[in-house]
Amino acid sequence: MADFLRDYQMEAVTKMKNGCILNGGTGSGKSRTGLYYYFKENGGSFVNQEFVPMKNPQDLYIITTAMKRDSHEWDFELANYRMSVHPDKNELYPGQIVVIDSWNNIKKYSEIQRGFFIFDEDRVTGSGAWVKAFQKIAKNNNWIILSATPGDCWADYIPVFVANGFYKNKTEFCREHIVYSRFTKYPQIDRYLNTGRLIRLRNSILIDMDFHRHTVQHHIDISVSYDIPKYKDVMRNRWDPYKDEPIQQASQLCYILRRIVNTDESRVVALMEILEKVPRAIIFYNFDYEREMLLHLFSDDEYIGYEVAEWSGHAHQPVPDAKRWIYLVQYTAGCEGWNCIKTDTIIFFSQNYSYKVTEQACGRIDRLNTPYRNLYFYHIKSRSGIDMAITKALNKKKKFNERKFAKWE
């Protein structure tokens, strides 16, 4: 048994094959498991403390999040197998190419052939440029996907099914399995056909990791108030009070309603009360105006002694290393691809529309090697219509629909 793999990880390796999705929760060790599969497929072995190197290994390309690339988390995993992205340090396998890059640059590798790709944190849904590049790579290389949230509906699996050769293209899948609603102005799936075949295909490529956590998650809702007259006025008149102009779209209406709710002073007071009880906390937020509020709050004399850092589109700073710290993280920039075992607390200053993003965010502290058993997740939310609608969507594991909420025609 590989001495640095747990039993459930080694069991997953024995089931894996080219074109599979390794499905494990956040913190389950998918990176190490995926690398061992590559190592084994290229003739390597690490059993009972006996290291057997690979024979003529394929070039390795790891496509991951920008944050995970920049934090060099993959470099530490590669070291377990005596590999490196630096050719001068890759003495055991001279000539082997090892590349770690972000999904934003996936098109750079669409012409590569006979390599091995590890796609970390699944981004292959829909039909955009990333999906097209992924499918071109899959045609000419060996590959696997690592994902904590592989798919909510059959449409999410279309790119992977096509890449595996189950269907010629998306059009063929839709023709065989999708019935669209006749009563909508845009294509909306009404139901799926022949789901028995879809279940068989999914089961053939989805490799579940039998992972049992030692941690216990405690989700705590913190109720706050909001400016009810202002909120109702915007809903009734569809007028933007910040720009003094009519509201043109459902997304604009929801943004303004959320700004009214999220900037209420009671939300900041609730945050301060939580921070009185914890010395170290990660705070997730959505919008730039929230970031400005938080940075202004933590510049106050009351928070002298706290080290404050952030990961967002404005700054990429590491998690602080101090007795008392606050780490501000914007959901889109930092909900995945990094981890922290120095705290047991995450505060969600505002809700995200996607349950997948929220789940990934929770996984930043829920790791195999965390010293904490009890983990605390504080969800600050109001009883406004939009906050309650977002909560309802998240509880159903669905993405919040702005047009449906706004009843926008």
C-alpha positions as CSV (number, residue, x, y, z in Angstrom):
1,M,0.0,0.0,0.0
2,A,1.4,3.4,-0.9
3,D,2.5,4.7,2.4
4,F,1.4,8.3,1.9
5,L,-2.0,7.3,0.5
6,R,-5.0,6.5,2.7
7,D,-6.9,3.3,2.1
8,Y,-9.9,5.0,0.4
9,Q,-7.5,7.0,-1.9
10,M,-5.7,3.8,-3.0
11,E,-9.0,2.1,-3.6
12,A,-10.0,5.0,-5.9
13,V,-6.7,4.6,-7.8
14,T,-7.5,1.0,-8.6
15,K,-10.9,2.0,-10.1
16,M,-9.6,5.0,-12.1
17,K,-9.2,4.9,-15.9
18,N,-8.5,7.4,-18.7
19,G,-11.2,10.0,-19.0
20,C,-12.7,9.5,-15.5
21,I,-13.9,12.0,-13.0
22,L,-12.3,11.5,-9.5
23,N,-15.2,12.7,-7.3
24,G,-14.1,13.5,-3.7
25,G,-15.2,16.2,-1.3
26,T,-13.1,19.2,-0.5
27,G,-10.1,18.2,1.5
28,S,-10.2,14.5,0.6
29,G,-6.8,14.5,-1.1
30,K,-7.8,14.4,-4.8
31,S,-4.5,16.0,-6.0
32,R,-2.3,13.3,-4.4
33,T,-4.6,10.5,-5.5
34,G,-4.7,11.8,-9.1
35,L,-1.0,12.2,-9.2
36,Y,-0.5,8.6,-8.0
37,Y,-2.7,7.3,-10.8
38,Y,-0.5,9.1,-13.3
39,F,2.6,7.8,-11.6
40,K,1.2,4.2,-11.7
41,E,0.1,4.4,-15.3
42,N,3.6,5.4,-16.3
43,G,5.2,2.5,-14.5
44,G,6.0,4.0,-11.1
45,S,5.2,2.5,-7.7
46,F,5.6,3.5,-4.1
47,V,4.5,0.5,-2.0
48,N,5.8,-0.5,1.4
49,Q,8.4,2.2,1.5
50,E,9.9,1.0,-1.8
51,F,10.1,3.7,-4.5
52,V,10.1,2.5,-8.1
53,P,10.6,5.3,-10.6
54,M,8.5,5.8,-13.8
55,K,9.8,4.5,-17.1
56,N,9.8,7.1,-19.9
57,P,6.9,9.1,-18.3
58,Q,4.5,11.2,-20.4
59,D,4.8,15.0,-20.2
60,L,2.4,16.1,-17.4
61,Y,0.1,19.1,-17.7
62,I,-1.9,20.2,-14.6
63,I,-4.8,22.7,-15.3
64,T,-6.0,24.2,-12.1
65,T,-7.2,27.5,-10.5
66,A,-5.0,30.5,-10.7
67,M,-4.9,30.6,-6.9
68,K,-3.7,27.0,-6.6
69,R,-1.1,27.6,-9.3
70,D,0.2,30.7,-7.5
71,S,0.3,29.1,-4.1
72,H,2.5,26.3,-5.4
73,E,0.3,23.7,-3.7
74,W,0.8,21.3,-6.6
75,D,4.6,21.7,-6.4
76,F,4.5,20.1,-2.9
77,E,2.4,17.1,-4.2
78,L,4.8,16.7,-7.1
79,A,7.8,16.5,-4.7
80,N,6.2,13.3,-3.2
81,Y,6.8,11.6,-6.6
82,R,10.3,13.3,-7.1
83,M,9.0,15.4,-10.0
84,S,9.3,19.2,-10.4
85,V,8.2,21.9,-12.8
86,H,11.8,23.0,-12.9
87,P,13.8,21.0,-15.4
88,D,17.1,21.4,-13.5
89,K,15.5,19.8,-10.4
90,N,13.9,17.0,-12.3
91,E,17.0,14.9,-12.2
92,L,15.2,11.5,-12.1
93,Y,13.3,12.2,-15.3
94,P,15.4,14.3,-17.6
95,G,13.5,15.7,-20.6
96,Q,10.1,15.3,-18.9
97,I,7.9,18.4,-19.1
98,V,5.8,19.3,-16.1
99,V,3.5,22.3,-16.4
100,I,1.1,23.8,-13.9
101,D,-1.2,26.5,-15.3
102,S,-4.6,28.0,-14.8
103,W,-7.9,27.4,-16.7
104,N,-7.6,30.9,-18.1
105,N,-4.6,29.6,-20.2
106,I,-6.1,26.2,-21.3
107,K,-6.2,27.2,-25.0
108,K,-2.3,27.4,-25.0
109,Y,-2.2,23.6,-24.6
110,S,-4.9,22.6,-27.2
111,E,-2.2,21.4,-29.7
112,I,-0.4,19.1,-27.3
113,Q,-0.4,15.4,-28.2
114,R,0.5,12.2,-26.3
115,G,0.7,14.0,-22.9
116,F,-1.2,13.4,-19.7
117,F,-3.5,16.1,-18.4
118,I,-5.0,16.5,-14.9
119,F,-7.9,18.9,-14.9
120,D,-8.2,20.1,-11.3
121,E,-11.5,21.7,-10.0
122,D,-13.9,20.9,-12.9
123,R,-14.6,23.8,-15.2
124,V,-15.8,21.9,-18.2
125,T,-19.5,22.7,-18.3
126,G,-21.4,24.6,-21.0
127,S,-20.0,25.2,-24.5
128,G,-17.5,28.0,-24.2
129,A,-13.9,28.3,-25.2
130,W,-12.6,26.3,-22.2
131,V,-14.9,23.4,-23.2
132,K,-13.7,23.4,-26.8
133,A,-10.1,23.5,-25.8
134,F,-10.7,20.7,-23.2
135,Q,-12.3,18.4,-25.9
136,K,-9.5,19.0,-28.3
137,I,-6.9,18.1,-25.6
138,A,-8.9,15.0,-24.6
139,K,-8.9,13.7,-28.2
140,N,-5.1,13.6,-28.4
141,N,-4.0,12.9,-24.8
142,N,-4.6,10.9,-21.6
143,W,-6.6,12.8,-19.0
144,I,-8.5,12.7,-15.8
145,I,-10.7,15.3,-14.0
146,L,-10.6,16.0,-10.2
147,S,-13.8,17.5,-8.9
148,A,-15.6,18.0,-5.6
149,T,-18.9,19.0,-7.4
150,P,-19.0,17.0,-10.7
151,G,-22.5,17.9,-11.9
152,D,-26.1,18.7,-10.8
153,C,-27.9,17.8,-14.0
154,W,-27.3,15.7,-17.1
155,A,-26.4,18.8,-19.2
156,D,-23.4,19.4,-17.0
157,Y,-21.9,16.0,-18.2
158,I,-22.3,16.8,-21.9
159,P,-18.6,18.0,-22.4
160,V,-17.2,14.9,-20.6
161,F,-19.5,12.5,-22.4
162,V,-18.4,13.9,-25.7
163,A,-14.7,13.9,-24.7
164,N,-15.1,10.2,-23.8
165,G,-16.6,9.5,-27.3
166,F,-20.0,8.5,-26.0
167,Y,-21.5,11.1,-28.3
168,K,-20.2,12.8,-31.4
169,N,-21.1,16.3,-30.2
170,K,-23.5,18.2,-28.0
171,T,-26.1,18.2,-30.8
172,E,-26.3,14.4,-30.8
173,F,-26.7,14.3,-27.0
174,C,-29.5,16.9,-27.2
175,R,-31.3,15.1,-30.0
176,E,-31.2,11.8,-28.1
177,H,-31.9,12.9,-24.5
178,I,-33.4,16.4,-24.2
179,V,-36.9,17.7,-24.6
180,Y,-37.2,21.5,-24.5
181,S,-40.1,23.4,-23.1
182,R,-42.4,24.8,-25.8
183,F,-43.6,27.8,-23.7
184,T,-40.4,29.8,-23.1
185,K,-38.8,32.5,-25.1
186,Y,-35.3,30.9,-24.7
187,P,-34.3,27.2,-24.7
188,Q,-35.2,25.6,-21.4
189,I,-34.9,21.9,-20.7
190,D,-38.3,20.4,-19.8
191,R,-37.2,16.8,-19.3
192,Y,-34.6,14.1,-20.2
193,L,-35.1,11.0,-22.2
194,N,-33.5,7.5,-21.8
195,T,-31.9,8.4,-18.4
196,G,-31.1,4.8,-17.9
197,R,-28.3,5.1,-20.5
198,L,-27.1,8.3,-19.0
199,I,-26.9,6.8,-15.5
200,R,-24.8,3.9,-16.9
201,L,-22.4,6.3,-18.7
202,R,-22.0,8.5,-15.7
203,N,-21.3,5.5,-13.4
204,S,-18.7,4.3,-15.9
205,I,-16.6,7.4,-15.5
206,L,-17.4,8.8,-12.0
207,I,-15.1,7.4,-9.4
208,D,-16.3,8.2,-5.9
209,M,-13.8,8.4,-3.0
210,D,-15.2,6.7,0.1
211,F,-14.2,9.6,2.4
212,H,-15.4,9.9,6.0
213,R,-14.6,13.2,7.6
214,H,-13.4,13.4,11.2
215,T,-14.7,17.0,11.3
216,V,-18.2,18.3,12.3
217,Q,-19.5,21.3,10.4
218,H,-21.7,23.8,12.4
219,H,-23.7,26.2,10.2
220,I,-25.0,29.1,12.2
221,D,-27.4,31.6,10.7
222,I,-27.0,35.2,12.0
223,S,-30.1,37.3,11.3
224,V,-29.7,41.0,10.6
225,S,-32.0,43.9,9.6
226,Y,-32.2,46.0,6.5
227,D,-33.8,49.2,5.2
228,I,-37.3,48.0,4.5
229,P,-38.8,51.2,3.0
230,K,-35.9,51.7,0.6
231,Y,-36.1,48.0,-0.4
232,K,-39.8,48.2,-1.0
233,D,-39.4,51.4,-3.0
234,V,-36.9,49.8,-5.4
235,M,-39.1,46.8,-5.8
236,R,-42.2,48.9,-6.5
237,N,-40.7,51.6,-8.8
238,R,-37.8,49.8,-10.4
239,W,-35.6,52.9,-9.9
240,D,-31.9,52.8,-9.1
241,P,-31.3,55.1,-6.1
242,Y,-27.5,55.0,-6.5
243,K,-27.4,56.1,-10.1
244,D,-30.8,57.9,-10.2
245,E,-32.0,56.1,-13.3
246,P,-34.5,53.4,-14.3
247,I,-33.6,49.8,-13.7
248,Q,-33.2,48.0,-17.1
249,Q,-32.5,44.4,-16.2
250,A,-33.3,41.7,-13.6
251,S,-29.6,41.4,-12.7
252,Q,-29.4,45.2,-12.1
253,L,-32.5,45.0,-9.8
254,C,-31.0,42.1,-7.8
255,Y,-27.7,43.9,-7.5
256,I,-29.4,47.0,-6.1
257,L,-31.6,45.0,-3.7
258,R,-28.5,43.1,-2.4
259,R,-26.6,46.4,-2.0
260,I,-29.4,47.8,0.2
261,V,-29.4,44.6,2.3
262,N,-25.6,44.0,2.4
263,T,-24.6,47.6,3.4
264,D,-27.0,47.8,6.4
265,E,-25.1,48.7,9.6
266,S,-26.6,45.8,11.5
267,R,-24.5,43.4,9.3
268,V,-21.3,45.0,10.4
269,V,-22.4,44.9,14.0
270,A,-23.1,41.2,13.7
271,L,-19.7,40.6,12.2
272,M,-18.0,42.5,15.0
273,E,-19.9,40.4,17.6
274,I,-18.7,37.2,15.9
275,L,-15.1,38.4,15.8
276,E,-15.2,39.1,19.6
277,K,-15.3,35.3,20.1
278,V,-12.7,34.2,17.5
279,P,-9.0,35.2,17.1
280,R,-8.7,34.1,13.5
281,A,-11.4,34.1,10.8
282,I,-11.8,33.9,7.0
283,I,-14.5,36.3,5.7
284,F,-16.1,35.6,2.3
285,Y,-17.9,38.4,0.4
286,N,-19.2,39.1,-3.1
287,F,-19.0,42.7,-4.1
288,D,-16.4,45.5,-4.2
289,Y,-18.6,47.8,-2.0
290,E,-18.5,45.0,0.7
291,R,-14.7,44.9,0.4
292,E,-14.5,48.7,0.9
293,M,-16.8,48.4,4.0
294,L,-14.7,45.6,5.5
295,L,-11.3,47.3,4.8
296,H,-12.6,50.5,6.4
297,L,-13.9,48.6,9.4
298,F,-10.6,46.8,10.0
299,S,-8.6,50.1,9.7
300,D,-10.3,51.1,12.9
301,D,-8.3,51.3,16.2
302,E,-10.4,48.5,17.6
303,Y,-8.7,46.1,15.3
304,I,-5.1,47.1,15.9
305,G,-3.4,43.8,16.7
306,Y,-5.2,41.9,14.0
307,E,-3.2,41.2,10.8
308,V,-5.5,41.7,7.8
309,A,-4.9,40.2,4.4
310,E,-7.0,39.5,1.4
311,W,-7.4,37.5,-1.8
312,S,-9.4,39.2,-4.4
313,G,-9.2,40.8,-7.9
314,H,-7.3,43.6,-6.2
315,A,-4.7,41.8,-4.1
316,H,-3.3,38.3,-3.8
317,Q,-1.9,38.0,-0.3
318,P,-1.2,34.8,1.6
319,V,-3.1,33.7,4.7
320,P,-1.6,35.7,7.6
321,D,0.7,33.9,10.1
322,A,-0.1,35.6,13.4
323,K,-2.0,34.9,16.6
324,R,-4.9,37.2,15.5
325,W,-5.8,37.7,11.9
326,I,-8.6,38.3,9.4
327,Y,-8.5,37.0,5.8
328,L,-10.9,38.7,3.4
329,V,-11.7,36.5,0.4
330,Q,-13.9,37.4,-2.6
331,Y,-15.9,34.3,-3.6
332,T,-15.1,34.2,-7.3
333,A,-11.4,34.8,-6.8
334,G,-10.8,32.5,-3.9
335,C,-13.6,29.9,-3.2
336,E,-11.4,27.0,-4.2
337,G,-7.8,25.8,-4.8
338,W,-6.3,26.7,-1.4
339,N,-6.6,25.6,2.2
340,C,-6.1,26.8,5.7
341,I,-5.8,24.7,8.9
342,K,-5.0,27.6,11.1
343,T,-8.6,28.5,11.9
344,D,-11.9,26.8,12.6
345,T,-14.1,29.7,11.5
346,I,-15.5,31.1,8.2
347,I,-17.9,34.0,8.1
348,F,-20.1,34.5,5.1
349,F,-20.6,38.3,5.1
350,S,-23.1,37.8,2.2
351,Q,-24.5,34.8,0.4
352,N,-23.3,33.6,-3.0
353,Y,-25.8,32.6,-5.7
354,S,-24.3,29.2,-6.2
355,Y,-24.4,26.3,-3.7
356,K,-21.3,24.9,-5.4
357,V,-19.3,28.0,-4.7
358,T,-20.5,28.0,-1.1
359,E,-19.6,24.3,-0.7
360,Q,-16.1,24.9,-2.1
361,A,-15.7,27.9,0.2
362,C,-16.5,25.7,3.2
363,G,-13.9,23.3,2.1
364,R,-11.1,25.8,2.6
365,I,-10.9,24.8,6.3
366,D,-12.5,21.4,6.2
367,R,-9.3,19.4,5.4
368,L,-7.9,16.0,6.2
369,N,-5.1,17.5,8.3
370,T,-7.0,20.1,10.2
371,P,-6.3,20.0,14.0
372,Y,-9.9,21.0,14.6
373,R,-12.9,18.6,15.0
374,N,-15.6,21.3,15.2
375,L,-15.7,23.8,12.4
376,Y,-18.0,26.9,12.5
377,F,-19.6,28.6,9.5
378,Y,-21.5,31.8,10.2
379,H,-24.0,32.9,7.6
380,I,-25.0,36.5,8.0
381,K,-28.4,37.1,6.3
382,S,-31.5,39.2,6.6
383,R,-35.1,38.3,6.2
384,S,-35.4,40.3,3.0
385,G,-37.1,38.7,0.1
386,I,-33.9,38.4,-1.9
387,D,-31.8,36.9,1.0
388,M,-34.6,34.4,1.7
389,A,-34.9,33.4,-2.0
390,I,-31.1,32.9,-2.2
391,T,-31.2,30.7,0.9
392,K,-34.0,28.7,-0.5
393,A,-32.1,28.1,-3.8
394,L,-28.9,27.1,-1.9
395,N,-30.9,24.6,0.3
396,K,-32.2,23.0,-2.8
397,K,-28.7,22.9,-4.3
398,K,-29.7,25.1,-7.1
399,K,-28.4,28.4,-8.5
400,F,-30.4,31.5,-7.6
401,N,-32.3,32.7,-10.7
402,E,-32.5,36.5,-10.9
403,R,-35.1,36.7,-13.7
404,K,-37.4,34.3,-11.9
405,F,-37.1,36.2,-8.6
406,A,-37.6,39.6,-10.3
407,K,-40.5,38.3,-12.4
408,W,-38.8,40.0,-15.2
409,E,-40.5,40.0,-18.6
